[in-house]
Amino acid sequence: MRDFKKYTSTKIRQELEKNRRVTYLSVLRRNAMGRKAQVFKLWMDRFDDVVIEDDETQATIVDYVHCNPVKAGLVEKAEEWIYSSAADYLMIRKGPLGVCTNWYCA
């Protein structure tokens, strides 16, 4: 999990810098305030694992993940966050990564 968080936060930060998304970068800098040797912070420190045993649990987790950029103040609507699959699920647009929204697909 540590490696995943490190890799994804670095890639997201680089993308934000490349596209000059200063508002988002400011939020990530603010998240890192008071933390030693950290300039940007995307992920929370803790990690909770949940076994997905049914469609309801899966939907709850997907909704939770989609709402994180909204809770962090990065966007007003989940589908506005380019790195989220929320727009894919709402069939608004395709995100930068392929997303299987039909969980029964192969």
C-alpha positions in Angstrom: 0.0 0.0 0.0 2.9 2.3 0.8 4.4 1.8 -2.6 1.1 2.4 -4.3 0.4 5.6 -2.5 4.0 6.9 -3.1 3.8 6.0 -6.8 0.3 7.5 -7.5 0.9 10.6 -5.5 4.1 11.3 -7.3 2.5 10.8 -10.7 -0.6 12.9 -9.8 1.7 15.7 -8.5 3.8 15.6 -11.7 0.6 15.8 -13.8 -0.7 18.7 -11.8 2.6 20.6 -12.1 2.8 19.8 -15.9 -0.7 21.2 -16.4 -0.1 24.1 -14.0 -3.0 23.2 -11.7 -2.0 25.6 -8.9 -5.2 25.3 -7.0 -4.9 21.5 -6.6 -1.2 21.8 -5.8 -2.0 24.4 -3.1 -4.4 21.9 -1.5 -1.8 19.2 -1.5 0.8 21.6 0.0 -1.7 22.6 2.7 -2.3 18.9 3.5 1.5 18.5 4.1 1.8 21.4 6.5 3.4 20.4 9.8 4.8 17.1 8.4 8.5 16.5 8.4 10.1 16.2 5.0 6.8 16.3 3.2 5.9 19.0 0.7 2.8 17.5 -0.9 0.2 15.1 0.7 -2.4 13.3 -1.3 -3.2 10.2 0.8 -4.3 9.8 4.4 -1.8 8.0 6.6 -4.1 5.1 7.6 -5.0 2.1 5.6 -8.2 0.1 6.0 -8.8 -3.1 4.1 -12.3 -4.3 3.5 -13.3 -7.6 2.0 -15.9 -6.9 -0.8 -18.4 -9.7 -0.5 -21.5 -8.3 -2.2 -22.6 -5.6 -4.6 -23.8 -3.3 -1.8 -20.3 -3.2 -0.2 -18.7 -2.7 -3.5 -21.0 0.3 -4.4 -20.4 1.8 -1.0 -16.6 1.7 -1.4 -16.7 3.0 -5.0 -18.9 5.9 -3.8 -16.5 6.6 -0.9 -13.5 6.7 -3.2 -15.3 8.9 -5.7 -16.2 11.4 -2.9 -12.7 11.8 -1.5 -11.6 14.7 -3.9 -14.9 16.5 -3.0 -14.2 16.1 0.7 -10.7 17.3 0.2 -12.0 20.5 -1.5 -10.3 19.7 -4.8 -13.6 19.7 -6.8 -17.3 20.4 -6.2 -18.5 17.2 -7.9 -16.8 13.8 -7.9 -17.0 13.6 -11.7 -14.9 16.8 -12.1 -11.8 15.1 -10.6 -9.9 13.9 -13.8 -8.2 11.1 -11.9 -11.5 9.6 -10.7 -13.6 7.0 -12.3 -16.7 8.8 -11.2 -17.3 10.3 -14.7 -16.8 6.8 -16.2 -19.5 5.5 -13.9 -21.9 8.3 -14.8 -21.0 7.8 -18.5 -20.0 11.5 -18.8 -16.5 10.9 -20.2 -13.7 8.4 -20.2 -10.9 9.0 -17.7 -7.2 8.7 -18.3 -7.3 5.0 -17.4 -9.6 2.3 -18.6 -12.3 1.5 -16.1 -14.6 -1.5 -16.0 -17.9 -0.2 -14.6 -19.6 -3.6 -15.2 -18.1 -5.7 -12.4 -19.2 -8.9 -14.2 -17.0 -8.2 -17.3 -13.9 -10.2 -17.9 
